[in-house]
C-alpha cells in the first residue's frame, strides 16, 4: 500500500494515476474500501485525499455512507484538485445509478448552501446534455444549472456559464429562452451571461 501511495504523491498533475491506484485497491475484495477512503481523505497529501474521494465515488452506489461523506466532508477541503475529484465522483455516482434516478440527489446538491457542492454537481455533469437523460430533457438541465446564475461565488458562476455555453451549442433556443428571464441589472448575472456568450 505504501508503494502505491508514494507513487501517486510523486505525480503533481492529472487524475489518471489516481484512478489507476484506486482501481488496484478496489480490485482487492479483502480490503474494507470505505475505511481506507476515510483514512485517505484525512491525509496531508492532496493526492491521497483525491484517491479517497475517487474510492468514495466508486463505492457511493453500494454504500450510502460513501455518498454521505462526499456530500458532507469533502466540500470543506481547500484543495481545488480534491474538489475536481469530487465533481468526477458525483458524476460517477449519477452514471452508475442512472441520471434520472439520481435526480433527487442532483436536486439536493443543487439546492445545497455550500458552493463546492453546487460547483461539483454543475461541473461534474458537464456536458449535461451529453448524458442520456438530460439529452432528452435539456430544459430541466438548464433550469437546474441556472439556479446558480447569481451565486455569490464567482467559482460557481463560472461553472454555470460554461455549462450553459456547452448546452447552447445543441440547444440554442432553450438556453436563449432561459436567458430572456434574467435580470441583467445584477452584476453577478451579467458575469454569467458573458461566459455563455464567450
Secondary structure, 3 states (H helix, E strand, C coil): CHHHHHHHHCCCCCCHHHHHHHHHHHHCCCCCHHHHHHHHCCCCCHHHHHHHHHHHHHHCCCCHHHHHHHHHCHHHCCCHHHHHHHHHHHHHHHHHHCCCCCHHHHHHHHHCCCHHHHHHHHHHCCCHHHCHHHHHCHHHHHHHHHCCCCCCCHHHHHHHHHHHHHHHCCCHHHHHHHHCCCCCCCHHHHHHHHHHHC
